Amino acid sequence: PLGGRTLHPGAESRTLFALVQDAIRTLNSLQTNASYLDQVKRTRGDPQAQLSAMDTFLLRTGIQVRDLDQLNIIHVTGTKGKGSACAFTERILRNYGLKTGFYSSPHLVQVRERIRINGQPISKELFSKYFWQVYNRLEETKDSHGAAMPAYFRFLTIMAFHVFLQEKVDLAVLEVGIGGAYDCTNIIRKPVVCGVSALGIDHTSILGDTIEKIAWQKGGIFKPGVPAFTVPQLDRPLDVLKERAQKISCPLWVCPDLGAFEEGGRPLRLGLAGDHQRSNAALALQLCRAAPKGKDLGESPTRGRAHPHSVSAWPPGLQDTEWLGRNQVLHHGPVTWYIDGAHTTSSIQACVRWFRQAARIGKMPADGSEVRVLIFNVTGDRDTAAFLKLLVPCQFDYAVFCPNFTEVSTVGNADQQNFNVTLEHVLTRCLQNQHQWQRLTETGVDSDLWPLDPLGETPLPPPGTSTRVFPCASQALWWASQGRDPRLATPARRGSHALTTFPRLREAGAIHVLVTGSLHLAGAALNLLDPSLSQ
């Protein structure tokens, strides 16, 4: 048996990779995220039904809600930056010598990234072992519960709790999936502290179409007597958070600027690029300060560790934080890749400021020939037109649109499979994005609507950017780089027009490529540009 699962005859000879792929394909066979979101929409008026269902699933796996109290959970929500705030928090706590658990979503390359121990995705062995333990317990009890199996995200949340309990972590950093009040992570009763990153408009069909409604959902993670911190917010959503906290006697504080933590005027260096990360770092520091001291962490304290109220681990923790796919730069020969999974209006604004500043830092080629390429995709009910309008000032010479698939066929890579959509559907969306971009760049945009240029310039939009649509990321990336990235493999489809040479790109002294609009697209790009991530 592997993790309690009886293997078929001859399965012993299968590779670990094949076993893990089998587990992931079984995971993918559960309700897709789109189905789960539809379910949330139908039942969001009854949050107790959401949590009761989660409670039942946990019991069927042998976990009681009170068992989660021992995990010392740090619960974080928000519209943008919550993943970065969690990454900062986990890295600092790990610097104290604590054994950390970290649950986040979505994954970029491999689903194992969602469940981490001491900052590393759980191993293939542990993933397979714990997956089948949880899956088999649910499978064995489903007949007595109306043949119910949890949805994809809910299953992974249950599995994360199981992993953290079995691995006996000291603290667990838990990132909310969507919203807060109805999110399945909100089954926990006694987190040690809660955090709220920057709020904005996203998932409006689920959370509401105003910032106040969204703030109400996010404030749903607050618990009586449990300290909570928020980054500075606009007045109206902040008032909603305060009201939510006051009603249940939850002490809520607004984080000061990161400068308040910088002693002697020495700036704290951050491992994540972008000025917007300063507020995420400040939130992380407050969450760490509120974390329990070593003597309060349970029965197996780590020897010789400092407790989280010590500031000695702050600078290295913040500086050493890594969070792939966010403001990430890869220099590959003449091609520089800028990868940012921004997928809200405010995060796209931050991405534009970061890209325009970062692209100017690089050395200008001797002949002055520099080309800028946008690779873009968007998912869900997000406002594509608003995103693209914000990207126009980046002065792209070419705009490329493609789905989030690494290759046209994902049969051989279970981590990248998406049963929510068909290739025809996503390509139709890409064509719509292309037409939207063409309209924007041909007619021009009111410059007053553009984000402020950190360098004090407001350039005019290009007179009609050349555009392309490709059926997968590998073809889009290869065309943008014209085969000049030494680490990028030639696309599998030899007959693809992605292999068509384009003189201006072939001869440019420098190519700057921004990949943005979706974390899933960022993951597909990283899977191609850094193959070690899929090993």
C-alpha positions as CSV (number, residue, x, y, z in Angstrom):
1,P,0.0,0.0,0.0
2,L,1.0,3.6,-0.6
3,G,-0.5,6.0,1.9
4,G,-3.2,3.4,2.7
5,R,-4.0,2.8,-1.0
6,T,-3.8,-0.7,-2.4
7,L,-1.8,-0.7,-5.6
8,H,-2.7,-2.6,-8.7
9,P,-0.5,-5.6,-9.7
10,G,2.7,-4.4,-11.2
11,A,2.3,-0.9,-9.8
12,E,5.4,-1.4,-7.6
13,S,7.5,-0.9,-10.7
14,R,6.0,2.5,-11.5
15,T,8.0,5.6,-10.9
16,L,7.2,8.0,-8.1
17,F,6.5,10.6,-10.8
18,A,3.7,8.4,-12.2
19,L,2.3,7.7,-8.8
20,V,2.1,11.4,-8.0
21,Q,0.6,12.2,-11.4
22,D,-2.1,9.5,-10.6
23,A,-2.9,11.3,-7.4
24,I,-3.1,14.7,-9.1
25,R,-5.3,13.4,-11.9
26,T,-7.6,11.9,-9.2
27,L,-7.6,15.3,-7.5
28,N,-8.5,17.0,-10.8
29,S,-11.5,14.6,-11.1
30,L,-13.1,16.3,-8.2
31,Q,-15.4,19.3,-8.8
32,T,-13.4,22.0,-10.6
33,N,-12.8,25.4,-9.1
34,A,-15.4,26.9,-11.5
35,S,-18.0,24.4,-10.2
36,Y,-17.1,25.3,-6.6
37,L,-17.5,29.0,-7.3
38,D,-20.9,28.4,-8.8
39,Q,-21.8,26.4,-5.7
40,V,-20.6,29.3,-3.5
41,K,-22.7,31.7,-5.5
42,R,-25.8,29.6,-4.9
43,T,-25.3,29.2,-1.1
44,R,-23.5,32.4,-0.1
45,G,-26.6,33.6,1.7
46,D,-26.1,30.8,4.2
47,P,-22.5,30.8,5.4
48,Q,-23.3,28.2,8.1
49,A,-24.1,25.7,5.3
50,Q,-20.6,26.3,3.9
51,L,-18.9,25.8,7.2
52,S,-21.2,22.8,8.2
53,A,-20.2,21.0,5.0
54,M,-16.5,21.7,5.8
55,D,-17.0,20.4,9.3
56,T,-18.6,17.2,8.0
57,F,-15.7,16.6,5.5
58,L,-13.1,17.1,8.3
59,L,-14.9,14.6,10.6
60,R,-15.0,12.0,7.8
61,T,-11.2,12.3,7.6
62,G,-10.8,11.9,11.3
63,I,-10.2,15.6,12.1
64,Q,-12.3,17.6,14.6
65,V,-12.4,21.4,14.3
66,R,-10.9,21.7,17.8
67,D,-7.9,19.7,16.6
68,L,-7.0,22.7,14.4
69,D,-6.5,24.9,17.5
70,Q,-3.1,23.3,18.1
71,L,-1.8,24.5,14.7
72,N,-1.3,28.1,15.9
73,I,-2.8,29.4,12.7
74,I,-2.1,32.9,11.2
75,H,-5.1,33.6,9.0
76,V,-4.6,36.2,6.2
77,T,-7.1,37.6,3.7
78,G,-7.2,40.5,1.3
79,T,-7.7,41.3,-2.4
80,K,-4.0,41.8,-3.4
81,G,-0.8,41.1,-1.6
82,K,-2.1,38.5,0.8
83,G,0.1,35.8,-0.7
84,S,3.2,38.1,-0.4
85,A,2.3,39.0,3.2
86,C,2.0,35.3,4.0
87,A,5.4,34.6,2.3
88,F,7.1,37.4,4.3
89,T,5.4,36.1,7.5
90,E,6.4,32.5,7.0
91,R,10.0,33.4,6.1
92,I,10.4,35.5,9.3
93,L,8.9,32.8,11.5
94,R,11.2,30.2,9.9
95,N,14.2,32.4,10.8
96,Y,13.2,32.0,14.4
97,G,13.8,28.3,14.2
98,L,10.1,27.4,14.1
99,K,8.7,24.6,12.0
100,T,6.3,26.3,9.7
101,G,3.3,25.2,7.6
102,F,2.1,27.4,4.7
103,Y,-1.1,26.9,2.7
104,S,-1.6,29.1,-0.3
105,S,-3.2,29.2,-3.7
106,P,-3.1,29.0,-6.6
107,H,0.0,27.0,-7.6
108,L,2.2,28.2,-10.4
109,V,3.8,25.0,-11.6
110,Q,3.1,22.1,-9.3
111,V,0.1,21.6,-7.0
112,R,2.5,20.6,-4.2
113,E,3.4,24.3,-4.0
114,R,0.1,24.9,-2.2
115,I,1.2,23.0,0.9
116,R,4.6,23.8,2.3
117,I,6.7,22.7,5.3
118,N,9.5,25.1,6.2
119,G,9.0,27.0,3.0
120,Q,9.4,24.0,0.7
121,P,6.5,22.3,-1.2
122,I,5.9,18.9,0.4
123,S,7.8,16.2,-1.2
124,K,6.3,13.9,-3.9
125,E,6.5,11.0,-1.4
126,L,4.5,13.0,1.3
127,F,2.1,14.4,-1.2
128,S,1.2,10.9,-2.5
129,K,1.1,9.5,1.0
130,Y,-1.2,12.2,2.5
131,F,-3.3,12.6,-0.6
132,W,-4.4,9.0,-0.5
133,Q,-4.9,8.9,3.2
134,V,-7.4,11.8,2.9
135,Y,-9.0,10.7,-0.3
136,N,-9.5,7.1,0.8
137,R,-11.1,8.2,4.1
138,L,-13.6,10.4,2.2
139,E,-14.2,7.8,-0.5
140,E,-15.0,5.1,2.1
141,T,-17.6,7.4,3.9
142,K,-19.2,9.0,0.9
143,D,-22.1,6.6,0.6
144,S,-23.4,7.6,4.0
145,H,-23.2,11.3,3.0
146,G,-25.0,11.3,-0.3
147,A,-22.0,10.3,-2.4
148,A,-20.5,13.7,-1.5
149,M,-16.8,14.5,-2.2
150,P,-15.3,17.9,-1.5
151,A,-14.5,20.3,-4.3
152,Y,-10.9,20.7,-5.5
153,F,-9.9,23.7,-3.2
154,R,-11.9,22.3,-0.3
155,F,-10.1,19.0,-0.6
156,L,-6.7,20.6,-0.6
157,T,-7.6,22.7,2.4
158,I,-8.5,19.5,4.3
159,M,-5.3,17.9,3.1
160,A,-3.3,20.9,4.3
161,F,-4.8,20.6,7.8
162,H,-4.0,16.9,7.8
163,V,-0.4,17.4,6.7
164,F,0.2,20.1,9.2
165,L,-1.2,18.0,12.0
166,Q,0.7,14.9,11.0
167,E,4.0,16.9,10.5
168,K,3.5,18.7,13.8
169,V,4.3,22.2,12.7
170,D,4.8,24.9,15.3
171,L,2.8,27.5,13.4
172,A,0.8,27.5,10.2
173,V,0.3,30.4,7.8
174,L,-3.1,30.1,6.1
175,E,-4.0,32.2,3.1
176,V,-7.7,32.6,2.4
177,G,-8.9,31.3,-1.0
178,I,-11.7,33.7,-1.9
179,G,-13.3,36.3,0.4
180,G,-13.2,35.2,4.0
181,A,-16.6,34.7,5.6
182,Y,-17.6,31.8,3.4
183,D,-14.1,30.5,2.5
184,C,-13.5,27.0,3.6
185,T,-10.4,28.0,5.5
186,N,-12.7,29.9,7.9
187,I,-13.6,26.7,9.6
188,I,-10.9,27.4,12.1
189,R,-12.1,28.6,15.5
190,K,-9.0,30.0,17.2
191,P,-6.3,31.5,15.0
192,V,-3.5,33.2,16.9
193,V,-3.8,36.4,14.8
194,C,-5.6,37.5,11.6
195,G,-4.4,39.9,8.8
196,V,-6.0,41.8,6.0
197,S,-3.9,43.0,3.0
198,A,-5.0,45.7,0.5
199,L,-8.6,45.5,-0.5
200,G,-9.9,46.1,-4.0
201,I,-12.5,44.9,-6.6
202,D,-12.3,41.2,-7.5
203,H,-14.6,38.1,-7.7
204,T,-17.5,40.5,-7.8
205,S,-20.0,37.7,-8.7
206,I,-19.2,36.1,-5.4
207,L,-18.1,38.8,-3.0
208,G,-20.2,41.7,-4.2
209,D,-19.8,44.6,-6.6
210,T,-18.7,47.3,-4.1
211,I,-15.6,47.7,-2.0
212,E,-17.8,47.8,1.1
213,K,-19.4,44.4,0.3
214,I,-16.0,43.0,-0.3
215,A,-14.6,44.4,3.0
216,W,-17.6,42.8,4.8
217,Q,-16.6,39.4,3.3
218,K,-12.9,39.8,4.2
219,G,-13.7,40.8,7.8
220,G,-15.5,37.5,8.2
221,I,-12.3,35.9,9.3
222,F,-12.2,38.0,12.5
223,K,-12.7,36.0,15.7
224,P,-13.7,37.2,19.2
225,G,-10.7,38.2,21.2
226,V,-8.2,37.3,18.5
227,P,-6.0,40.3,17.4
228,A,-6.3,41.4,13.8
229,F,-4.2,43.8,11.7
230,T,-5.0,45.5,8.4
231,V,-2.8,47.5,6.1
232,P,-4.1,51.1,5.6
233,Q,-7.4,51.0,3.6
234,L,-9.7,53.6,2.0
235,D,-12.1,55.1,4.6
236,R,-15.3,53.2,3.6
237,P,-13.9,49.7,3.6
238,L,-11.9,50.4,6.7
239,D,-15.1,51.5,8.5
240,V,-16.7,48.2,7.5
241,L,-13.7,46.2,8.9
242,K,-13.9,48.2,12.1
243,E,-17.6,47.5,12.4
244,R,-17.1,43.8,11.8
245,A,-14.4,43.7,14.5
246,Q,-16.3,45.7,17.0
247,K,-19.4,43.6,16.8
248,I,-17.5,40.5,18.0
249,S,-15.0,42.2,20.3
250,C,-12.1,41.6,18.0
251,P,-9.2,44.0,18.6
252,L,-8.2,45.5,15.2
253,W,-5.2,47.7,14.5
254,V,-4.1,49.5,11.3
255,C,-0.4,48.7,10.5
256,P,2.0,51.7,10.5
257,D,4.2,52.3,7.5
258,L,7.2,50.0,7.2
259,G,9.4,53.0,8.1
260,A,8.1,52.7,11.7
261,F,10.2,49.5,11.9
262,E,13.3,50.9,10.3
263,E,15.7,51.7,13.2
264,G,18.3,54.4,12.8
265,G,17.0,55.4,9.4
266,R,18.4,52.1,7.9
267,P,15.8,50.8,5.3
268,L,14.7,47.2,5.5
269,R,15.6,45.4,2.3
270,L,12.8,43.3,0.8
271,G,13.2,40.1,-1.2
272,L,10.1,41.1,-3.3
273,A,10.4,44.0,-5.7
274,G,7.9,46.8,-5.9
275,D,7.0,49.7,-3.6
276,H,3.6,48.1,-2.9
277,Q,5.4,45.3,-1.1
278,R,6.3,47.6,1.8
279,S,2.7,47.5,3.2
280,N,2.7,43.7,2.9
281,A,6.0,43.5,4.8
282,A,4.7,45.8,7.5
283,L,1.6,43.6,7.9
284,A,3.9,40.5,8.1
285,L,5.9,42.1,10.9
286,Q,2.8,42.8,12.9
287,L,1.6,39.3,12.4
288,C,4.9,37.9,13.6
289,R,4.9,40.2,16.7
290,A,1.5,38.8,17.6
291,A,2.5,35.2,17.2
292,P,2.9,33.2,20.4
293,K,6.2,33.0,22.2
294,G,8.2,29.8,22.1
295,K,6.9,28.6,25.5
296,D,3.4,28.8,24.2
297,L,3.9,26.8,21.1
298,G,2.9,23.4,22.5
299,E,4.7,20.3,23.7
300,S,7.6,20.1,21.3
301,P,9.5,23.4,21.3
302,T,12.5,23.9,19.1
303,R,15.7,24.3,21.2
304,G,17.5,27.6,21.3
305,R,15.0,29.5,19.2
306,A,14.1,33.1,19.7
307,H,10.4,34.0,20.0
308,P,8.6,36.1,17.4
309,H,8.8,39.2,19.5
310,S,12.5,39.5,18.9
311,V,13.4,41.8,16.0
312,S,16.7,40.1,15.2
313,A,15.2,37.9,12.4
314,W,13.3,40.7,10.7
315,P,15.9,42.0,8.3
316,P,17.1,38.6,7.0
317,G,13.6,37.3,6.9
318,L,12.3,40.1,4.8
319,Q,15.3,40.1,2.5
320,D,15.3,36.4,2.0
321,T,11.6,36.1,1.1
322,E,10.9,34.5,-2.3
323,W,7.5,34.5,-3.9
324,L,7.7,33.4,-7.5
325,G,5.6,35.0,-10.2
326,R,5.3,38.4,-8.4
327,N,7.5,41.2,-9.8
328,Q,10.0,38.6,-10.9
329,V,12.8,39.4,-13.4
330,L,14.7,36.8,-15.4
331,H,17.7,37.8,-17.5
332,H,18.2,35.3,-20.3
333,G,20.8,36.6,-22.8
334,P,19.3,39.4,-24.9
335,V,15.8,38.6,-23.5
336,T,14.7,39.9,-20.2
337,W,11.4,38.5,-18.8
338,Y,9.3,40.4,-16.4
339,I,6.8,38.1,-14.7
340,D,3.9,39.3,-12.5
341,G,0.7,37.5,-11.9
342,A,-1.3,40.8,-11.3
343,H,-5.0,40.1,-11.8
344,T,-6.8,43.0,-10.3
345,T,-7.0,46.6,-11.4
346,S,-4.9,47.9,-8.5
347,S,-2.3,45.2,-8.9
348,I,-2.1,45.9,-12.7
349,Q,-1.4,49.5,-11.8
350,A,1.4,48.4,-9.4
351,C,2.7,46.1,-12.1
352,V,2.9,48.9,-14.7
353,R,4.8,51.1,-12.3
354,W,7.2,48.3,-11.5
355,F,7.8,47.2,-15.1
356,R,8.4,50.7,-16.5
357,Q,10.9,51.4,-13.7
358,A,12.6,48.0,-13.9
359,A,12.8,48.0,-17.7
360,R,14.7,51.3,-17.6
361,I,17.3,50.0,-15.1
362,G,18.8,47.6,-17.6
363,K,21.7,48.6,-19.8
364,M,20.7,50.1,-23.2
365,P,22.1,48.1,-26.1
366,A,24.9,49.6,-28.0
367,D,22.8,50.2,-31.1
368,G,19.9,51.5,-29.1
369,S,17.5,48.9,-30.5
370,E,15.1,47.8,-27.8
371,V,11.8,46.0,-28.2
372,R,9.0,45.6,-25.7
373,V,6.5,42.8,-25.8
374,L,3.4,42.2,-23.8
375,I,2.2,38.6,-23.2
376,F,-1.3,38.7,-21.6
377,N,-4.2,36.7,-20.5
378,V,-7.0,37.1,-18.0
379,T,-9.6,34.7,-16.5
380,G,-12.9,34.8,-14.8
381,D,-15.2,37.9,-14.7
382,R,-12.4,40.4,-14.6
383,D,-12.5,43.6,-16.6
384,T,-10.1,43.0,-19.5
385,A,-10.6,46.5,-21.0
386,A,-9.6,48.2,-17.7
387,F,-6.5,46.0,-17.4
388,L,-5.4,46.6,-21.0
389,K,-6.0,50.4,-20.8
390,L,-3.6,50.6,-17.8
391,L,-1.0,48.6,-19.8
392,V,-1.0,50.9,-22.9
393,P,1.5,53.5,-21.4
394,C,4.2,50.8,-21.2
395,Q,4.9,51.4,-24.9
396,F,4.8,47.8,-26.1
397,D,5.9,47.2,-29.7
398,Y,4.0,43.9,-29.8
399,A,1.2,42.4,-27.8
400,V,0.7,38.7,-27.6
401,F,-2.4,36.9,-26.2
402,C,-2.5,33.2,-25.3
403,P,-4.2,30.9,-22.8
404,N,-2.6,29.7,-19.6
405,F,-1.8,26.3,-21.0
406,T,2.0,25.6,-21.2
407,E,1.3,23.4,-24.3
408,V,-1.7,22.9,-26.5
409,S,-2.2,19.5,-24.9
410,T,-1.8,19.1,-21.1
411,V,-2.4,15.3,-21.1
412,G,1.2,14.6,-20.0
413,N,1.2,17.2,-17.2
414,A,-1.6,16.7,-14.6
415,D,-0.4,19.8,-12.6
416,Q,-1.4,22.0,-15.6
417,Q,-4.7,20.4,-16.5
418,N,-7.8,22.6,-16.3
419,F,-11.2,21.0,-16.9
420,N,-13.0,24.3,-16.4
421,V,-12.6,25.5,-20.0
422,T,-12.0,24.2,-23.5
423,L,-9.3,25.4,-25.8
424,E,-12.0,26.9,-28.1
425,H,-13.4,28.9,-25.2
426,V,-10.0,30.3,-24.1
427,L,-8.9,31.1,-27.6
428,T,-12.1,33.0,-28.1
429,R,-11.3,35.1,-25.0
430,C,-7.8,35.7,-26.4
431,L,-9.2,37.0,-29.7
432,Q,-11.5,39.3,-27.8
433,N,-8.5,40.6,-25.8
434,Q,-6.6,41.1,-29.0
435,H,-9.4,43.2,-30.5
436,Q,-9.8,45.2,-27.3
437,W,-6.0,46.0,-27.4
438,Q,-6.2,47.0,-31.1
439,R,-9.0,49.4,-30.4
440,L,-7.1,51.0,-27.5
441,T,-3.9,51.4,-29.4
442,E,-5.5,52.6,-32.6
443,T,-7.8,55.2,-31.1
444,G,-5.6,56.3,-28.2
445,V,-6.5,56.6,-24.5
446,D,-7.2,59.6,-22.3
447,S,-3.9,60.1,-20.6
448,D,-5.6,61.3,-17.4
449,L,-6.7,57.6,-16.9
450,W,-3.2,56.3,-16.9
451,P,-1.2,55.4,-13.8
452,L,1.4,57.9,-12.8
453,D,4.8,57.4,-14.2
454,P,7.4,57.2,-11.4
455,L,9.8,59.0,-13.7
456,G,7.5,61.9,-14.3
457,E,6.7,61.1,-17.9
458,T,3.4,60.4,-19.6
459,P,4.1,58.9,-23.0
460,L,1.6,58.8,-25.9
461,P,0.3,55.3,-26.8
462,P,1.9,53.6,-29.8
463,P,0.1,54.1,-33.1
464,G,-1.3,50.5,-33.4
465,T,0.7,47.8,-31.7
466,S,1.4,44.6,-33.8
467,T,-0.5,41.7,-32.1
468,R,-0.5,37.9,-32.2
469,V,-2.7,35.2,-30.7
470,F,-1.2,31.7,-29.9
471,P,-2.9,28.6,-28.5
472,C,-0.4,28.1,-25.7
473,A,2.3,29.8,-23.7
474,S,5.3,27.9,-25.2
475,Q,4.5,29.3,-28.6
476,A,3.9,32.8,-27.3
477,L,7.2,32.9,-25.4
478,W,9.2,31.4,-28.3
479,W,7.8,34.0,-30.8
480,A,8.4,36.9,-28.4
481,S,12.0,35.8,-27.9
482,Q,12.5,34.5,-31.5
483,G,14.5,31.5,-30.2
484,R,17.1,33.9,-28.7
485,D,16.5,32.7,-25.1
486,P,19.1,29.9,-24.6
487,R,16.9,28.3,-21.9
488,L,13.7,28.2,-23.9
489,A,12.9,25.0,-25.8
490,T,11.5,25.1,-29.3
491,P,7.7,24.6,-29.3
492,A,6.5,21.0,-29.8
493,R,4.3,21.9,-32.8
494,R,6.8,22.2,-35.6
495,G,4.2,23.6,-38.0
496,S,3.3,26.5,-35.7
497,H,3.5,30.0,-37.0
498,A,5.3,30.7,-33.7
499,L,8.4,29.6,-35.4
500,T,8.1,32.3,-38.1
501,T,11.0,34.6,-37.8
502,F,10.4,38.3,-37.3
503,P,13.3,40.5,-38.3
504,R,12.8,43.3,-35.7
505,L,12.7,40.9,-32.8
506,R,15.6,38.8,-34.3
507,E,17.8,41.9,-34.7
508,A,16.9,43.9,-31.5
509,G,19.7,44.5,-29.1
510,A,17.4,43.9,-26.1
511,I,13.9,42.4,-25.8
512,H,11.9,43.2,-22.7
513,V,8.9,40.9,-22.2
514,L,6.2,41.5,-19.6
515,V,4.0,38.5,-18.8
516,T,0.9,39.5,-16.7
517,G,-2.8,39.3,-16.2
518,S,-3.1,36.0,-14.5
519,L,-1.1,34.0,-11.9
520,H,-1.8,30.9,-14.0
521,L,-0.1,32.5,-17.0
522,A,2.8,33.5,-14.8
523,G,3.1,29.8,-13.7
524,A,3.0,28.6,-17.3
525,A,5.8,31.0,-18.2
526,L,7.9,30.0,-15.3
527,N,7.4,26.3,-16.1
528,L,9.0,27.0,-19.5
529,L,11.7,29.5,-18.4
530,D,12.9,27.6,-15.4
531,P,12.4,23.9,-15.9
532,S,13.9,23.1,-12.5
533,L,10.6,24.3,-10.9
534,S,8.8,21.2,-12.4
535,Q,11.4,18.8,-11.1
